[in-house]
Each structure stands twice: as C-alpha cells, then as structure tokens.
Amino acid sequence: MKPLTPFLLAILGVGTALAQAATPVVLNLALFAVHTVKADGKTTEQLVPSPGNVLPGDVLSQIVTVKNTGSKAVLNFPVTLPVPKNTVYLAPESGLASLRTEYSVDGGKTFAPAPLMKTVTVTENGKSVSKQVEVKPSEYTAVRWYVTELAAQSALKLGYRIQVK
C-alpha cells in the first residue's frame, strides 16, 4: 500500500489555518498515529507525534490545543475542526476537555448534537416511504466544540480519532 504523505500535508495546512484565528485565542493542531503496544504483558496505546506516512486503516488522533494568550477570559466561542478527506471519524479523544460538541455531515454548513438524524427514502410494500435514520459517526465531516469560558493564559485540548480510508 502506498503511504499517504500528501494527506499529512493537507492536515498541516488545516493546522496553519487554525493557528491564524483571531487573537488572543491561538489554536495549534497536532496529529498523532495511534499504535497499540504490549508492555509488561498489558496492551496499551502509544501516540506517535507527527507520523511521516500513513496507510489505509491507520488510526490517527487529531488534537487541537486552544490557548488564551490574553489578559482576560474569552467567552463563548466555537472551535471547529473538519474531518480530513480520505479519513472517517471514529470517536472523541478520551481524556480531553468535555465540552458541548456538535457534528456536521455537510462539510460544516450545519451542526447538531449527536445523534444526528437524516431522512432516507425506502420502498416498503411497493411504496416509497421516508424514514428518519441515525447518521453513523463515520459520516461526520466536521466537529465543533463550544468553549463557554477560557481563562487568561490558560489552555485546553480537544480532539478526536479518525481512520485513514
């Protein structure tokens, strides 16, 4: 299988765009490869920063650090992170800040809390019927967190896991 180096370059481009957000809030995107390792007979995860190449099936962790570099608290602002092309969303990153989170399935045009629903048309007994079905997380195209307050000179980390297609 061919490594996906251009994929990583695209991710880094997103990080650069995020880092240019309005001051005093600075966003820094980091990408980690998730490796499962055995140590002392126990299986654990290891996050490897800035993986050079990724292959289909690899699991990655995207973590954005949100830092308030100002002298006053910043209130009520969203942090949006797109799910990169050639990947699928898996789950939120555990152990990071827990904030109100919403998801998009239309490239970030609209957001709603999980579970997201969509209307599909199916044929039942020879008739077309519209039904509401739950959207699979693998269909998410962007994630938005709402930060209610970030104290001066403080930071928090937000993130999720993705899998390379």
C-alpha positions in Angstrom: 0.0 0.0 0.0 1.2 3.5 -0.8 1.9 5.9 2.1 -0.4 8.9 2.2 2.2 11.8 2.7 0.0 14.3 0.8 -2.7 13.6 3.4 -0.4 14.7 6.2 0.5 17.9 4.3 -3.2 18.7 4.0 -3.7 18.2 7.7 -0.8 20.5 8.5 -2.4 23.1 6.2 -5.5 22.9 8.4 -3.4 23.5 11.5 -1.8 26.6 9.9 -5.3 28.0 9.1 -6.5 27.3 12.6 -3.4 29.0 14.1 -4.3 32.2 12.4 -7.6 32.6 14.3 -8.4 35.9 15.9 -6.2 36.8 18.9 -5.9 36.3 21.8 -7.1 32.7 21.1 -4.4 30.6 19.4 -5.2 27.2 18.1 -2.5 24.6 17.4 -3.3 21.3 15.7 -1.3 18.2 16.3 -1.6 14.8 14.6 -0.6 11.6 16.2 -0.5 8.0 15.0 -2.2 5.6 17.4 -0.2 2.5 18.0 -1.2 -0.5 20.2 1.8 -1.8 22.1 2.4 -4.5 24.7 4.3 -3.6 27.8 4.7 -5.8 30.8 2.0 -8.1 29.4 -0.5 -5.3 29.1 -1.8 -3.8 25.9 -1.6 -0.1 25.9 -1.8 2.7 23.3 1.0 4.9 22.3 0.5 8.2 20.5 3.3 8.9 18.0 3.6 12.6 17.1 3.8 13.8 13.5 3.7 10.5 11.7 5.6 10.8 8.4 3.5 8.4 6.4 0.1 6.8 7.0 -1.6 3.9 5.3 -5.2 2.9 4.8 -6.6 1.5 8.1 -4.2 3.6 10.3 -5.9 5.3 13.2 -4.9 8.8 13.9 -5.6 11.3 16.8 -6.2 14.9 15.9 -5.8 17.2 18.9 -6.2 20.9 18.9 -4.8 23.0 21.7 -6.8 26.1 22.4 -4.8 28.8 24.3 -5.9 32.2 25.5 -2.8 34.4 25.3 -4.7 37.4 26.5 -5.0 39.0 29.9 -8.8 38.5 30.2 -11.1 35.5 29.9 -12.5 34.8 26.5 -16.2 33.8 26.5 -18.5 31.8 24.3 -16.6 30.8 21.1 -16.7 27.8 18.8 -13.7 25.7 17.8 -14.4 23.8 14.5 -12.2 21.1 13.1 -13.0 19.4 9.8 -12.7 15.7 9.4 -9.9 15.4 6.7 -10.6 14.0 3.3 -9.6 10.3 3.0 -10.4 9.7 6.6 -13.5 8.7 8.6 -14.4 10.0 12.0 -14.3 7.3 14.7 -14.9 8.9 18.2 -14.0 11.7 20.5 -10.5 11.5 22.0 -10.8 10.3 25.6 -9.3 12.2 28.5 -9.6 15.6 26.9 -11.8 18.5 27.8 -15.5 17.7 27.8 -17.5 20.5 26.2 -20.7 20.8 24.3 -20.0 19.1 21.0 -21.8 19.2 17.7 -21.3 17.4 14.4 -21.8 18.2 10.7 -22.5 15.9 7.8 -22.5 18.6 5.2 -18.9 19.9 5.3 -19.6 22.3 8.2 -22.6 24.2 6.8 -24.9 23.0 9.7 -24.2 21.4 13.1 -26.2 19.5 15.6 -25.5 17.4 18.7 -25.3 13.6 18.3 -27.1 11.5 17.4 -27.7 13.2 14.1 -30.7 12.1 12.0 -31.2 12.1 8.3 -34.2 11.3 6.1 -33.9 8.4 3.7 -36.5 7.1 1.2 -37.1 3.3 1.2 -39.6 1.1 -0.6 -42.0 -0.8 1.7 -44.8 -2.9 0.3 -44.2 -1.3 -3.1 -44.5 2.3 -1.8 -41.8 4.9 -1.3 -41.6 5.8 2.4 -39.5 8.5 4.1 -37.8 7.4 7.3 -35.6 9.1 9.9 -32.4 7.1 10.5 -29.4 7.8 12.7 -26.3 9.1 10.9 -23.2 6.9 11.5 -20.3 8.8 13.1 -18.2 7.7 10.0 -20.4 10.1 8.0 -19.4 13.2 10.1 -17.4 15.8 8.1 -16.7 18.3 10.9 -16.7 18.7 14.7 -17.5 21.8 16.6 -16.9 22.4 20.3 -18.3 25.4 22.2 -16.0 26.9 24.8 -18.0 28.8 27.3 -15.0 30.3 29.1 -11.3 30.2 28.7 -9.4 32.0 31.4 -6.5 34.3 30.6 -3.2 32.5 29.9 -4.9 29.1 30.1 -5.3 26.3 27.5 -7.4 23.2 26.9 -7.2 20.3 24.5 -9.9 19.0 22.2 -9.7 16.2 19.7 -11.0 13.1 18.1 -9.8 9.9 16.4 -10.0 9.3 12.6 -9.1 6.3 10.4 -7.4 6.6 7.1 -9.5 5.3 4.2 
